[in-house]
């Protein structure tokens, strides 16, 4: 004895063994339009949903109309208005202006592999062994020989505590 529910269930079960090309053809049959998706899991779930909606009658007309009204594209905003976006700066904050950047004149020290390293914060960068670097990261790279966060290396955090 075969009921429409079993027939629908067996059709949905058969979707799992279909190839992506077969699922795309089935999608066209169920929805009346092509799909660009090649994601097998998405396709079989979407087709199964469409089959169930077609078998059960889908949404009532009043609900569908309310959804269209709520989703009026004139009321949807894809991007924030241009005037509310903060202007972007082409250059990073000068030393001492960001909340977790030491003020000019600050001396940072760090012991690394038994050597005491001293860095002086300048208005235009960071002085280490007579050389001015643009960032603490560049100083940390010069000391360690590899890339690492300069603020983390020297213990400079936004929480006001140092290493």
N, C-alpha and C positions, 0 to 999 in steps of 0.2 A: 504494500500500500504506500503510494507516494503522495505526499502532500506538497503544496506550493512552498511551505517553509523548508522542507527537506530538500526540495529542488534548489531553492535559493542557497541553502547551506552548502550543498554539494558544489554549486557553481562558484561560491566564494572559496571553498576549499581548493578547487581546481586553479584558482588564481595564483596560489603560492608556487605552483610548479611551472608557471608560464615564464617565458623569456621576456626581456624588456620590450622587444619589438612586438611580441604578442600582447603584452599588457597595454602598449600604446594603441594598438588596433582596438582592443577591448574598451579602452578609455574613449576612443572616438565613437564607438557604438553606444556606450552608456550616456555620454555627455553631449554628443553631437558636435564636438570640436576636437582639434588636435591638441596634443600636449607636447611641450618641449622637455619635460622632465625625463630623466633617464634613471631615476632613483627607484629601484625595484620595490623596496618596502613602501615608499610613499604611494607609488602607483597602485599596488594591490589594495592598500588600505582605502585610498580614495575611490577606487572602482567598487570595492565592497560597500562603502558608504552609499555610493550612488545607486547601486543595485537595491540596497535595503530601502533607500528613500523612494525609489521608483515603485517597489513592491508594496510599501506601506502608504504611499501617497505623498510623502514628503511633508513639508511644513504647510500649515493652513494658510490660505491667501491673506488673511488679516495679519498674521505673523510675518509673512514674507514682505508685505507692503510696509509694515512698521520697520523692518530691517532696512529696506531700501531708503526710507525716510531718515533713519538714524545714520546711515552710511552715505548721506549726501556728500559727494566729493567737494562741493563748495565749502563745506564746513571743516573738512579735513586739512590739516597743515602738514606738509611733508618736511619742511625746513623751518627753523625759526626766522622771524623777520630779520632782515639785514641790520636794521638800526639797533637791535637788542644784542647782537653778538659783540663781545668785547673785541676791540681792535688787536690784531696780532702784532707783536714786536719782531722786527727782523733780527735783532740782536738779543742775547740773553741779558738778564738783569745785571747791572754793574755790581762789583763786589761790595757787599755790605748793605744792599738794598732789600734782598729777599729775607724773609723771616728767619730762616735757618742759616744765613750766611754771616760769618763773623764781620764785625765792623773793621774798617781800615785801622791799622795800628796793632791789631790783635796778633799775638804770637802763638802759634800752634806747635806743639811738640809731640813726637811719637817715637817710641822705641821700636825698631824693627830689626830683627836678627842681631841683637846686641849693640846696635848703633842708634844713637839719639839723633833724630832728624828734627830740625827747627825750620818752620815756615813762618814768614811774616806776611800778614795780609796788607796789601796795598790798595789804593783806590782803583788802580787799573789792572790788578791781578794779584799774583802770589809770588813772593820772592823766596827762592830756595837755592842755597849755595851760590849766590850772586846772579842767578838767572831768574828772569821774570816769566812766570807761566800764566796762561789765561784762565786756568781752572785748577781746582784742587785735584781733580781726576788726573790731569796731566802731571802734577807733582807726584801723586801716588804711583802713577805708571813709571815715572823716572826712578822712584825709589825701589819699587818691587820688580820692575821689568815686565810686568803684565798689566792688563787692564783691570781696574777695580774702581769702585766708587770712592772718590776722594773724600767726600763728607763722611762716609762710613769708615774709611781708613783712619781719618783723624778724629773720629768720634764727634763730629759736628752734627747735631740733630735739632729738630724743631722743638724738642721738649726741654731745651735749656740745660741739658746735662752733657758733659763731655766725658771722654774716656779717661 
